[in-house]
Amino acid sequence: MFRTLQPLILASASPRRKRLLQSVGLDFQIQPSPLEESGLPSGNPAADAKKWAQLKSASIAAAFPDSWILGADTIVVLDGHIFGKPDDRDEAARMLAQLSGRTHEVVTGLCLKKTASGISKTASVLTRVCFKDLTPNEIDAYIRTGEPMDKAGAYGIQGIGAFLVRSIEGSYTNVVGLPLCETLGWLMEEGIIEPAMS
């Protein structure tokens, strides 16, 4: 659907972000950021997500000055508390029990930068997600699938975890890990991609 006109690097090892960009036909490289996410909580989830996206982009931008670097960071927030990726099954169970029957926020920070041009853009996108009431058996069965273990908030809306979600308000792809509408808008604005005409 789109074609890539300038070198583009995704600074993420996320298979979900990779699949989203591939789904619209983009040609890009993957160069995961070496940064480990820790610290930084400021009480402002949007600012935190944007800061991590900036740090991830910056961590590889110097090595690829003529390429556009796309960094992203997605966090799950409930009552001001940030839910990262669970360390083990017990933590995943606690997260899912807290999210059960509640509406939480998913915030993705974005950073697009090109060192040679001195251009750096950041933004954040927020989606509200309402979970159904979960029974302990449902939580246990879901955790046994293994899906929650590498995902913020211990669930994946694009997979089996879809059964957890009663409704969403905002971007679906944001919850997957990359708000596609906003991302493609940026890439077109900078002349990095264009709609394929044939």
N, C-alpha and C positions, 0 to 999 in steps of 0.2 A: 504493500500500500504506500509506503514511503521509501525514498532512497536517500542514502547518506552521501553528503557532498564534501564533508571535511572529517579529518580523523577524530574519532570519538572513543573515549575510554570510560568504562563503568568501573568506579572505584569500590566495587562490592563483590563479595563471593556469593551473594544471595542467588540461589537458583530461581527464585520467584521473580526478582527484578530482571534477571537475564531473560526469562521466558516472556515477561511483559513486553520488553523492548523487541525481542525477536518476533513476537506475535504481529507486530505492525511492519515487519520487514526491514528493520534497521540493521546496518552493518557496523559492528563496534568490537573493540577489544575489551578484555576483562583484566584488570590489574587490581586485585583486592588490596585495600588499605591494611597495613600491618598493625594499625592501632587496636588496642584492646579497650573496649568501652568500660570505663569506671569513673567514679567521681562525677564532678560537674553539676550535680543537681542544684539548681538555683531557686527552685520554687516556681519557675516559669517553664513549663514543658515545651512550649513552642520555641523559646530561646535555646533551651538545652538541645533540642533536636536539630535546630539550625546550626548550632555551634559544632555538634558532632559531624554533621554533614560537611561543614567547612574544614574541620580538621582532617577528615578522611580525604577530601579532595586535595588539600594542601600537602598531605603526606606523600603523594605521588606526583603532584603537578610539576615539581622542579625537574624531575627526570624525563618529563614529556612536555617541554615548553610549547611545542607547536600543535599539540592536541588539545581538544576540549575534554575536560575531566568532569564527570558527573558523579557526585557523591550524594548519598542519602542515608538517613537514619530514622527508623520508625520506633516509636515508643507507645506503650499503652498506659493510660492514666485513669485512675479511679480515686475520687476524693483527694486530688492533689498528690497521690502516691504513684510513683512510676513503677510499672511492672516490666522488668527485663525478661531475659530468657531464663527459665527455671534451671537450677543447678542439678536437681534430681526429681524423682517422681513425687516425693512428699511435698516439695515446694510447688510443683505443678498442680497438685491436688489443692493446696491452699489457695493458689491464685484463682483457679477455676471456681472454688467455693465462694471466694470473695466477689467474683464477677457475676455469679449466678443471680438471675432475677434483677440485675441492675443495668443501668446504662453507663458505659464508660466511653472514654475518648481515645481515638487512635490519631497520633500526630506524627507526620513525616516531615522532617527537615530536608530541604534540597539545597545543593550548591552546584553551580555550573561555573567553571572557570577555565581560562586559557592564559597561561603565564606570559606568553609572547605578546599577547594583546593587552595585558593588564586588566582584563575583564573578569569580574567575579560577581555572581548574582546569587542571592539566597532568598529562600521563602519557606514557609511552612503551610501545610494543609491539614485540616482537622476533620475527622469523621466521627460521628456518634454511633455507637453500636449497642443495641439492646439485646441482652441474653435472656433466654428462657430460664425458668427455674429448673435447676439441675438436681437430680437425685445423686446420692453418693455412689450408687451403682453405675449411673451414666458417666460420672467423672472417672471412676475407676476403669470402666471399659474403654473410655476414650484415651486415657493415659496408656493403657496396655497396647494401643495401636502404635505408640512411639511418636506420633505426629507432634505432640505438644513440645517436645524437648528442645527444639532449636528455634523456637518462635517466641517473640515478645508476647507476654500475656498468656503463654502456654496454649495457644490455639492457632489454627490456620483456617481462615474463612474460605479459602479456595479449595480446601480438601474435605476430609471427614468432618472437620470442625464447623462446617456450614450448618450442621444440625443444632448447634448451640445458639445460633443467631435468630432472634425473632424479627428484628428489623434493623435497618441502618439509615442514617441521615447524612448524606454527603457522598464522597467518592468511594466506590467499591474498591478500585485498584489501589487507593491509598491504604486500605486495610490490608491488602495483599503485600504492600511494601513499597509501592511507587505510584504516586498519582499521575496516571498516564496523560490525562488531558493537560494538566499544567506543564508537565515535562515536555511533551511534544510542542506545546505552544512556545516555550523557551527555545527549543531547538530550531523551530522554524523562524522565530524572530532573529536569531543569530545567523541564519543561512546555513545551518549545519545539516539540515534535512529539507526535503521538499516532497510533496505528494508525487508519487510515480504516475506518469501520464500514459505509460504503456507497459 
